[in-house]
Each structure stands twice: as structure tokens, then as C-alpha cells.
């Protein structure tokens, strides 16, 4: 097979100047990639996920690694390749550029989220083997993911410009029992005067919005400070105490508690379980919570 001539372009990634390779494709063109949000889909244990566009999402949790028997195409139409810096997410718009931090060793890397998954509600992202190797991530490693807003919006605009019309989106049901996954994780994005005095170091600045984004992101790993957080289960955020109490009542046999939080004049109530000393213990508690009907429960790192 004859390959088209390749050109190198410079991209500033977190203070590191790295080369992107573009083999005869226009910016944002990723061998069949299309911008998509997509319908609700069902994962493991009967849990439903409701995709939506979140250009400022900031989440923590546990990582999974893609299997080698993955289908040939990703959910946004790209070719799946374990050698790429790519990942799957349950609800983000596709594709999106996300900074993944391995909290256990401090390594950070930009990956292209272009697929749906992981199927397990106990995992927040599924990495290709190459991305996992560069980050030093093993199954169950503590990670943080931050959507890079400027470059992700640029990528979405570029891909949508070549599409006839936006795809219809099945809206998630409007229900007070919905997680607010746009809020920064407690104890990580903020540094209030609590038991944990400081979270992981602030991330480098977003890549510039005008940067051309191709399928092949650079192997540009930056080193931060490790952050060994606590494993908790977050079972929902609510605007009224009675809703939080209803969820807590479903968590029979688990050490569930209600935490009162305030942002400005807005008060909310969070149902939390833990902390847990191991991934196995957190997984077992999550499984029990899901079977008890608390389908919004997720493992987080604080």
C-alpha cells in the first residue's frame, strides 16, 4: 500500500512542542470520523447512559483498557487501533480531546475520545493499550479526565461543517435524581480547607483553538505530582434533602451518608459511600448499590 506524503505540524501541548503528522487529510478529517452525540445506550448491569455534549467536563474515577477483540470501527466512524492515543467514554460528545492524568504517578497525556464505553458503570474511561502504556495505567488505576474545551469545540465545528445536519439526540429524562458531572470533583479542582489540603497540580493550558487536530495525537507525556486519593461512591447530587434521603434508604447495608454542600447561595445534598481501601471493595459496594436501584451511583476519586 502506498501512503500519501506526510507533513509535520507543531502543536503546543501543555508547554511541550510536539509534532503532529498529517498524511494528506484536511484538519479534523479522521478517516471517516463524524461528530456525534448519539442515543442512550445500555451498559453492564442494565445501567443506561445518556450521552450529551460536555465541553468542560472534569471527572475522576477508575480506568479500563480496551480489549484486542474490539470492533473495527469506533462509535464516531474512525478505525479502531490499539496503537493510537484514543479512548472510549460513556457520555461525552465524539470525538473530543481529553487530558487524562494517572493520579497514581502524575503522568498526563492528551487522548482522542472517539468511542462509547466502558460498559461497566464502575469505570470512567477505557484507554487504548498505547495510551495506557504511556500513562502507566493498569486496569483499575485512579485517573482524572478533563475535556480540553477550545480544541474540542474546534474539532466539533470542523467535522460538523462537512455533515448535512446535526444528528438527532435522545434527551435524557428531566429528573431531580441526576448527577451534576459538570461540577469539579470535590477536593481536586478546588482546594477548600478540608482534610485534603491540596489536590493534584493544575493542568497545563488548553491547546490553542486554532490548532489542527488529526487522528494521531503526539506521544507527549507531561509529568505532574502523584495524588493518591480516596475511593468513594457518589450516589447522586440533589437540590432537596428528601430526595437524598430516599436514595440513602435504598442503600441498606452500605455506609451511606448525606453531605450538605453550598455554592454561593445554592445548597445541595450529596449521597456518598466510603471511603474504600481497595478497588475490589469499591466495586463490590457499587454492585450492591446498582442492584438496590441506585443506577446513578459511580466510583470517584477524592
C-alpha positions as CSV (number, residue, x, y, z in Angstrom):
1,X,0.0,0.0,0.0
2,X,1.3,3.4,-0.9
3,X,1.0,6.1,1.7
4,X,0.4,9.8,0.9
5,X,3.2,12.2,1.7
6,X,3.1,13.3,5.3
7,X,3.6,16.8,6.7
8,X,4.7,17.7,10.2
9,X,2.9,20.5,12.2
10,X,3.8,21.9,15.5
11,X,1.3,21.9,18.4
12,X,1.8,23.3,21.8
13,X,0.6,20.7,24.3
14,X,0.9,21.7,28.0
15,X,4.1,23.6,27.3
16,X,5.6,20.8,25.2
17,X,6.1,21.5,21.5
18,X,5.2,18.2,19.7
19,X,4.8,17.3,16.1
20,X,1.6,16.1,14.6
21,X,1.6,14.1,11.5
22,X,-0.9,14.8,8.7
23,X,-1.0,12.4,5.8
24,X,-2.8,14.3,3.1
25,X,-6.0,14.8,5.2
26,X,-7.6,18.1,6.0
27,X,-7.8,19.3,9.6
28,X,-10.3,17.3,11.6
29,X,-10.7,14.6,8.9
30,X,-10.1,11.3,10.6
31,X,-10.7,8.6,8.0
32,X,-14.5,8.6,8.2
33,X,-14.9,10.3,11.6
34,X,-18.1,12.3,12.2
35,X,-19.2,14.4,15.1
36,X,-21.9,12.6,17.1
37,X,-23.6,12.5,20.4
38,X,-25.8,9.6,19.9
39,X,-28.8,7.9,21.7
40,X,-29.0,6.5,25.1
41,X,-27.3,3.1,25.4
42,X,-27.3,0.2,27.9
43,X,-24.2,-1.0,29.6
44,X,-23.4,-3.7,32.1
45,X,-25.8,-4.5,35.0
46,X,-28.7,-2.9,33.0
47,X,-27.4,0.7,33.6
48,X,-28.4,3.2,30.9
49,X,-26.1,6.0,29.8
50,X,-27.4,9.3,28.3
51,X,-24.8,11.0,26.0
52,X,-24.7,14.8,25.8
53,X,-22.2,17.4,24.9
54,X,-20.0,18.5,27.8
55,X,-17.1,20.6,26.6
56,X,-15.9,21.4,30.2
57,X,-16.4,18.0,31.8
58,X,-13.9,17.2,34.6
59,X,-14.3,13.7,36.2
60,X,-12.4,11.3,38.3
61,X,-12.7,7.5,38.6
62,X,-11.1,4.2,37.6
63,X,-9.6,3.3,34.2
64,X,-10.2,0.3,31.9
65,X,-8.1,-0.8,28.9
66,X,-9.6,-1.8,25.6
67,X,-9.7,-5.5,24.6
68,X,-8.0,-6.6,21.4
69,X,-11.3,-8.0,20.0
70,X,-12.7,-4.5,19.7
71,X,-14.9,-3.9,16.6
72,X,-13.0,-2.4,13.6
73,X,-14.9,0.9,13.8
74,X,-15.4,3.3,16.7
75,X,-18.7,4.9,17.5
76,X,-17.8,8.1,15.6
77,X,-16.7,6.1,12.4
78,X,-12.9,6.0,12.9
79,X,-10.8,2.9,12.6
80,X,-10.0,1.4,15.9
81,X,-6.3,1.0,16.6
82,X,-4.7,0.0,19.9
83,X,-1.6,1.9,18.8
84,X,-3.4,5.3,18.8
85,X,-3.9,7.7,21.6
86,X,-7.6,7.1,21.8
87,X,-10.3,6.3,24.4
88,X,-13.9,5.5,25.0
89,X,-16.3,7.4,27.2
90,X,-19.9,6.6,28.2
91,X,-21.5,10.0,27.5
92,X,-19.1,12.6,26.0
93,X,-19.6,14.0,22.5
94,X,-17.5,12.3,19.9
95,X,-14.7,13.0,19.1
96,X,-13.3,15.1,22.0
97,X,-9.8,15.8,23.1
98,X,-9.3,14.9,26.7
99,X,-6.4,15.3,29.1
100,X,-6.0,12.1,31.1
101,X,-4.0,12.1,34.3
102,X,-2.9,9.0,36.0
103,X,-3.3,10.2,39.6
104,X,-1.1,7.4,40.9
105,X,2.0,8.5,39.2
106,X,1.2,12.1,37.9
107,X,1.6,11.4,34.2
108,X,-0.6,13.4,31.8
109,X,-1.5,12.8,28.2
110,X,-3.9,14.1,25.6
111,X,-6.1,11.4,24.0
112,X,-8.9,11.4,21.4
113,X,-12.2,10.1,22.8
114,X,-13.9,8.6,19.8
115,X,-15.8,5.6,21.1
116,X,-18.6,4.5,23.5
117,X,-17.6,2.7,26.7
118,X,-16.6,1.3,29.1
119,X,-19.7,-0.8,29.6
120,X,-19.0,-1.1,33.3
121,X,-20.5,1.8,35.3
122,X,-17.6,1.3,37.7
123,X,-15.1,2.7,35.2
124,X,-14.9,6.2,33.8
125,X,-12.8,5.8,30.7
126,X,-11.4,3.0,28.5
127,X,-8.0,3.6,27.0
128,X,-6.2,2.0,24.1
129,X,-3.2,-0.1,25.1
130,X,-0.7,2.5,23.8
131,X,-2.3,5.3,25.8
132,X,-2.4,3.1,28.9
133,X,1.3,2.2,28.5
134,X,2.4,5.8,28.1
135,X,0.4,6.8,31.2
136,X,1.5,3.7,33.2
137,X,-2.2,2.8,33.7
138,X,-3.3,-0.6,34.7
139,X,-6.9,-1.8,34.9
140,X,-8.4,0.0,37.9
141,X,-5.9,2.8,38.1
142,X,-7.1,6.1,39.5
143,X,-7.4,8.7,36.8
144,X,-8.8,12.2,36.1
145,X,-10.1,13.3,32.7
146,X,-10.6,16.9,31.6
147,X,-12.1,17.8,28.3
148,X,-9.9,20.4,26.5
149,X,-12.7,22.9,25.6
150,X,-11.1,25.1,23.0
151,X,-9.6,22.3,20.8
152,X,-12.7,20.0,21.3
153,X,-15.0,22.8,20.1
154,X,-12.8,23.5,17.1
155,X,-12.8,19.8,16.2
156,X,-16.6,19.6,16.5
157,X,-17.1,22.6,14.3
158,X,-14.7,21.3,11.7
159,X,-16.4,17.9,11.5
160,X,-20.0,19.3,11.6
161,X,-19.2,21.6,8.7
162,X,-18.9,18.6,6.5
163,X,-22.1,16.9,7.7
164,X,-25.6,17.6,6.2
165,X,-27.2,18.3,9.5
166,X,-26.7,17.5,13.2
167,X,-27.9,14.1,14.3
168,X,-31.0,13.9,16.5
169,X,-30.2,13.4,20.1
170,X,-32.4,11.4,22.5
171,X,-32.7,13.7,25.5
172,X,-32.1,12.3,29.0
173,X,-35.2,12.4,31.2
174,X,-35.6,15.5,33.3
175,X,-35.4,14.2,36.8
176,X,-34.0,15.6,40.0
177,X,-32.1,12.4,40.5
178,X,-29.4,13.3,38.0
179,X,-25.7,13.6,38.7
180,X,-24.1,17.0,38.0
181,X,-21.0,15.7,36.3
182,X,-20.1,19.2,35.1
183,X,-19.1,20.3,38.6
184,X,-15.4,19.9,39.5
185,X,-14.7,16.8,41.8
186,X,-14.7,17.8,45.4
187,X,-11.1,18.1,46.8
188,X,-9.5,18.1,43.3
189,X,-10.5,21.1,41.3
190,X,-10.9,23.2,44.4
191,X,-8.7,23.4,47.4
192,X,-11.1,24.2,50.3
193,X,-9.9,24.0,53.9
194,X,-10.7,20.3,54.4
195,X,-8.9,17.1,55.3
196,X,-7.1,17.2,52.0
197,X,-5.2,20.5,51.8
198,X,-4.3,20.3,48.1
199,X,-5.3,18.3,45.1
200,X,-3.3,17.4,42.1
201,X,-1.4,20.2,40.4
202,X,-3.4,22.4,38.0
203,X,-3.3,21.1,34.4
204,X,-1.4,22.9,31.6
205,X,-3.4,25.3,29.5
206,X,-5.6,24.1,26.7
207,X,-4.0,23.7,23.2
208,X,-4.9,26.7,21.1
209,X,-8.4,26.7,19.5
210,X,-6.9,27.2,16.0
211,X,-4.6,24.1,16.3
212,X,-5.3,21.5,13.6
213,X,-6.3,18.2,15.2
214,X,-5.6,14.9,13.4
215,X,-6.2,11.3,14.4
216,X,-2.6,11.0,15.5
217,X,-2.0,13.0,18.7
218,X,1.6,13.2,19.8
219,X,3.2,10.9,22.4
220,X,3.7,13.9,24.6
221,X,3.6,12.8,28.3
222,X,3.9,15.5,30.9
223,X,4.9,14.7,34.5
224,X,2.9,16.1,37.4
225,X,2.7,15.3,41.1
226,X,1.1,12.0,42.1
227,X,-2.1,12.3,44.0
228,X,-3.3,9.2,46.0
229,X,-6.9,10.0,46.6
230,X,-9.7,8.1,48.4
231,X,-12.1,5.8,46.5
232,X,-15.7,6.8,47.2
233,X,-19.1,6.0,45.6
234,X,-21.1,9.1,44.7
235,X,-24.7,8.1,44.5
236,X,-26.2,11.4,43.4
237,X,-26.5,15.2,44.0
238,X,-29.9,16.6,44.9
239,X,-31.4,20.0,45.4
240,X,-33.7,18.8,48.2
241,X,-32.9,16.8,51.3
242,X,-35.9,14.5,50.9
243,X,-34.6,13.2,47.5
244,X,-31.2,12.4,49.1
245,X,-32.9,10.6,52.0
246,X,-34.8,8.4,49.5
247,X,-31.6,7.3,47.8
248,X,-29.9,6.7,51.2
249,X,-32.8,4.5,52.2
250,X,-32.1,2.2,49.2
251,X,-28.5,1.7,50.2
252,X,-29.3,-0.8,53.0
253,X,-26.2,-2.4,54.4
254,X,-23.8,0.2,52.9
255,X,-22.2,3.1,54.9
256,X,-24.1,5.7,53.0
257,X,-24.2,9.3,54.3
258,X,-25.6,12.6,53.2
259,X,-23.2,15.5,52.7
260,X,-24.5,19.1,52.7
261,X,-22.7,21.4,50.2
262,X,-23.1,25.0,49.4
263,X,-22.0,27.0,46.3
264,X,-22.9,30.7,46.8
265,X,-26.5,30.7,48.0
266,X,-27.3,27.3,46.4
267,X,-27.4,24.4,48.8
268,X,-27.3,20.8,47.7
269,X,-27.2,17.3,49.2
270,X,-24.8,14.6,48.1
271,X,-25.2,10.9,48.9
272,X,-21.8,9.3,49.3
273,X,-20.5,5.8,50.3
274,X,-17.0,5.0,51.5
275,X,-14.0,5.6,51.5
276,X,-12.8,2.2,50.4
277,X,-9.4,0.7,50.9
278,X,-9.3,-1.2,47.6
279,X,-10.7,-1.3,44.1
280,X,-12.3,-4.7,44.9
281,X,-14.2,-3.2,47.9
282,X,-15.4,-0.2,45.9
283,X,-16.5,-2.5,43.0
284,X,-18.5,-4.7,45.4
285,X,-20.2,-1.8,47.0
286,X,-21.1,-0.3,43.7
287,X,-22.5,-3.5,42.5
288,X,-24.7,-3.6,45.6
289,X,-25.8,0.0,45.1
290,X,-26.8,-0.7,41.5
291,X,-28.7,-3.8,42.3
292,X,-30.5,-1.8,45.0
293,X,-31.8,0.5,42.3
294,X,-29.4,3.4,42.6
295,X,-28.5,3.5,39.0
296,X,-26.6,6.9,39.2
297,X,-24.0,5.5,41.6
298,X,-20.4,5.8,40.3
299,X,-16.9,5.4,41.7
300,X,-15.0,8.6,42.1
301,X,-11.6,9.7,43.5
302,X,-11.4,12.4,46.1
